[in-house]
Amino acid sequence: ALVQDHLARDPFSGQAFVFRGRQGHLIKVLWWDGQGLCLFAKRLEKGRFVWPATAGAAAALTPAQLAMLLEGIDWRAPLRTDWPTIAG
């Protein structure tokens, strides 16, 4: 109902809709797999999920950004652990 009413989106479109709890420790993903609605939930033991500033609207994330979000990584400014070397 939240997806249809508040976001004005079709929950059966195949898109993943992600919601975060108030404290930032819990995240839920709602996704239509073609047979039914799937609800995935994840709670972080330490840290919080980094959430995009949306001002009440929906935000679109790339698959890579969503993967980092679900891992608890700050997807807005990820840091490389190894910089590529330039042969020269």
C-alpha positions as CSV (number, residue, x, y, z in Angstrom):
1,A,0.0,0.0,0.0
2,L,2.9,2.4,0.8
3,V,4.4,1.8,-2.6
4,Q,1.1,2.5,-4.4
5,D,-0.2,5.3,-2.3
6,H,2.8,7.3,-1.2
7,L,5.3,6.6,-4.0
8,A,2.7,6.3,-6.7
9,R,4.5,3.3,-8.1
10,D,3.5,-0.2,-9.2
11,P,4.8,-2.8,-6.7
12,F,4.4,-5.5,-9.4
13,S,6.8,-3.8,-11.8
14,G,9.8,-5.9,-10.9
15,Q,11.6,-3.0,-9.2
16,A,13.0,-3.4,-5.7
17,F,11.5,-1.0,-3.2
18,V,13.8,-0.4,-0.1
19,F,12.6,0.9,3.2
20,R,14.8,1.8,6.3
21,G,13.7,1.7,9.9
22,R,13.7,4.9,11.9
23,Q,16.9,4.0,13.8
24,G,18.7,3.0,10.7
25,H,19.6,-0.5,11.8
26,L,16.8,-2.3,9.9
27,I,16.2,-2.4,6.1
28,K,13.4,-4.1,4.2
29,V,13.3,-4.8,0.5
30,L,10.0,-5.5,-1.3
31,W,10.3,-7.1,-4.7
32,W,7.9,-8.8,-7.2
33,D,9.6,-12.0,-8.6
34,G,6.8,-12.8,-11.1
35,Q,5.0,-15.2,-8.8
36,G,4.5,-13.2,-5.7
37,L,5.8,-10.3,-3.5
38,C,9.1,-11.1,-1.7
39,L,10.0,-9.3,1.5
40,F,13.6,-9.4,2.5
41,A,14.8,-7.9,5.8
42,K,18.3,-7.2,7.2
43,R,19.4,-5.8,10.6
44,L,22.9,-4.6,11.2
45,E,24.5,-5.6,14.5
46,K,26.8,-2.6,14.4
47,G,26.5,0.6,12.4
48,R,23.6,2.0,10.4
49,F,22.4,1.9,6.8
50,V,23.5,5.0,4.9
51,W,20.3,6.5,3.4
52,P,19.9,8.9,0.5
53,A,18.5,12.4,1.2
54,T,15.2,12.3,-0.6
55,A,13.1,15.1,0.9
56,G,10.0,12.7,0.9
57,A,10.5,11.5,-2.6
58,A,11.9,8.3,-4.0
59,A,15.6,7.9,-4.9
60,A,16.9,5.7,-7.7
61,L,20.0,3.6,-7.0
62,T,22.2,1.6,-9.4
63,P,22.6,-2.1,-8.6
64,A,26.1,-1.4,-7.3
65,Q,24.8,1.3,-5.0
66,L,22.1,-1.0,-3.7
67,A,24.6,-3.8,-3.1
68,M,26.8,-1.4,-1.0
69,L,23.8,-0.1,0.8
70,L,22.8,-3.6,1.8
71,E,26.3,-4.3,3.1
72,G,26.3,-1.2,5.3
73,I,28.9,0.6,3.1
74,D,28.6,4.3,2.5
75,W,27.7,4.1,-1.1
76,R,27.9,7.9,-1.6
77,A,31.6,8.0,-1.4
78,P,33.1,4.5,-1.4
79,L,36.9,4.3,-0.9
80,R,39.2,2.1,-2.9
81,T,41.4,-0.2,-0.9
82,D,43.8,-0.6,-3.8
83,W,44.5,2.0,-6.4
84,P,45.3,0.7,-9.9
85,T,48.9,1.3,-11.1
86,I,49.6,2.9,-14.4
87,A,52.3,1.2,-16.4
88,G,54.8,3.7,-17.8
